[in-house]
Amino acid sequence: MLNDRRKPTTTAKFLMASMALNLFIVGALAGNYFAGNGSVLPFEREAPAFDDRPPGPPPMRMMTRLRDSLSPQGKIVFDEEMGPVMDVIAKNREPGLFKHMAKVLLKEHPADSEINDAFQTFAQTVSSEITTVLDHMARMAIRLSPDDRYQLAINTPPLSPQGAPAGQPPRP
């Protein structure tokens, strides 16, 4: 019987697998670096330099984007009506509410009532926020110019898939 040298040995297979793993790791680290993190370490906690979103949770970012779209007079009205509301939302978005829910969910054997209570507290907080925001936005909209009301309309989530209230054509 002849020994076929074209067939890889166990050592050769091990070396090829090691080389493939090394190439994968180097590629992952290089990809992380070139993606904008500025570090080859994938667990770096620093935000990427290209992330130009305003800080804060999505509701705060939406409000900031809305404010930025208004005229100077509209920004004054926005600040008067929405400033206090944004402070309340920011306070509610602090980690306390989420930590409480996480603490309950991460217990080894939480009672059903504990889980229900944690979610009810969260739902009541969010529901209260939405009601407060909408009340203040209505007061703000009454005081805005037509152009700023248009900005308010196009910078808030659409009411229908067409982006206008049902039965009305979208404004050009």
C-alpha positions in Angstrom: 0.0 0.0 0.0 1.2 3.5 -0.9 1.2 6.4 1.5 -0.6 9.2 -0.4 1.1 12.5 0.6 -1.6 14.6 -0.9 -4.0 13.6 1.9 -3.6 16.1 4.9 -2.3 14.6 8.1 -3.9 15.4 11.5 -1.2 17.9 12.2 -1.8 19.7 8.9 -5.6 19.8 9.6 -4.9 21.3 13.1 -2.5 23.9 11.6 -5.1 24.9 8.9 -7.8 25.2 11.5 -5.6 27.3 13.7 -4.7 29.6 10.8 -8.4 30.0 9.9 -9.2 30.9 13.5 -6.4 33.4 13.7 -7.5 35.0 10.4 -11.0 35.2 11.7 -9.9 36.9 15.0 -7.6 39.4 13.2 -10.4 40.2 10.7 -12.9 40.7 13.6 -10.5 43.0 15.4 -9.6 45.0 12.3 -13.3 45.3 11.4 -14.1 46.6 14.9 -11.3 49.2 14.5 -12.3 50.4 11.1 -16.0 50.5 12.0 -15.2 53.6 14.0 -14.6 52.4 17.5 -10.9 53.6 17.5 -9.9 50.4 19.3 -9.2 46.9 18.3 -10.9 45.6 21.4 -14.6 44.6 20.7 -15.7 45.3 24.3 -14.6 48.9 24.3 -17.5 50.9 25.9 -16.8 54.2 24.2 -19.4 55.3 21.7 -18.3 55.4 18.1 -17.1 58.8 16.9 -19.6 58.7 14.0 -22.6 58.4 16.2 -24.1 61.9 16.0 -27.4 61.1 17.6 -28.5 63.4 20.5 -27.9 61.7 23.8 -30.8 60.1 25.7 -33.5 57.6 25.1 -35.6 57.6 21.8 -38.4 59.8 23.1 -35.9 62.5 24.1 -34.1 62.2 20.8 -37.4 62.6 18.9 -38.3 65.7 21.0 -34.8 67.2 20.3 -35.2 66.5 16.6 -38.7 68.1 16.6 -37.4 71.2 18.4 -34.5 71.6 16.0 -37.0 71.7 13.0 -38.9 74.6 14.4 -38.5 78.3 13.7 -36.8 80.5 16.4 -40.3 81.6 17.6 -41.4 78.0 17.5 -38.4 76.9 19.6 -39.4 79.5 22.3 -42.9 78.1 22.4 -41.5 74.5 22.5 -39.2 75.4 25.4 -42.0 76.9 27.4 -44.4 74.0 26.9 -42.2 71.0 26.5 -39.1 71.9 28.7 -40.7 70.8 32.0 -42.2 67.7 30.3 -38.8 66.7 29.0 -37.4 67.0 32.5 -40.0 64.6 33.8 -39.4 62.1 30.9 -35.7 62.3 31.5 -36.2 61.6 35.2 -38.5 58.6 34.5 -36.0 57.2 32.1 -33.2 57.1 34.7 -32.1 53.6 35.4 -34.3 53.2 38.5 -37.5 52.0 36.8 -35.5 49.6 34.5 -33.3 48.4 37.4 -36.4 47.5 39.4 -37.9 45.5 36.5 -34.5 43.8 35.9 -34.1 43.0 39.6 -37.5 41.3 39.6 -36.9 39.4 36.3 -33.5 38.2 37.3 -34.6 36.7 40.6 -34.2 32.9 40.6 -37.9 32.3 41.5 -39.9 35.6 41.3 -43.5 35.5 42.3 -46.0 36.0 39.5 -47.4 39.0 41.4 -43.9 40.6 41.5 -43.5 40.3 37.8 -47.0 41.6 37.2 -46.4 44.5 39.6 -43.1 45.5 37.9 -44.7 45.6 34.5 -47.8 47.4 35.8 -45.5 50.1 37.3 -43.7 50.4 34.0 -46.9 50.6 32.1 -48.4 53.2 34.4 -45.3 55.4 34.1 -45.2 55.2 30.3 -48.9 55.8 30.1 -48.7 58.8 32.3 -45.8 60.2 30.3 -47.7 59.8 27.0 -50.7 61.6 28.4 -48.6 64.5 29.7 -46.6 64.8 26.5 -49.7 64.8 24.3 -51.5 67.4 26.5 -48.5 69.7 26.3 -48.0 69.1 22.6 -51.6 70.1 22.0 -51.1 73.3 23.9 -47.9 73.9 22.0 -49.5 73.3 18.6 -52.2 75.8 19.4 -49.5 78.5 19.8 -47.4 77.6 16.8 -47.4 79.2 13.4 -48.8 77.2 10.5 -45.3 76.5 9.2 -44.2 75.2 12.7 -47.4 73.1 13.0 -46.4 71.6 9.6 -43.0 70.8 11.0 -44.7 69.2 14.1 -46.8 67.1 11.7 -44.0 65.8 9.6 -41.6 65.2 12.6 -43.9 63.1 14.7 -44.9 59.5 13.9 -47.5 59.4 11.1 -51.1 58.7 12.0 -51.6 56.5 8.9 -49.3 54.8 6.4 -49.6 57.8 4.1 -48.4 60.2 6.8 -51.6 62.1 7.2 -54.8 61.7 9.2 -57.1 59.2 7.6 -59.1 60.7 4.8 -56.8 63.7 4.3 -54.0 63.8 1.6 -50.4 64.3 2.8 -49.3 67.9 2.7 -46.7 68.6 0.0 
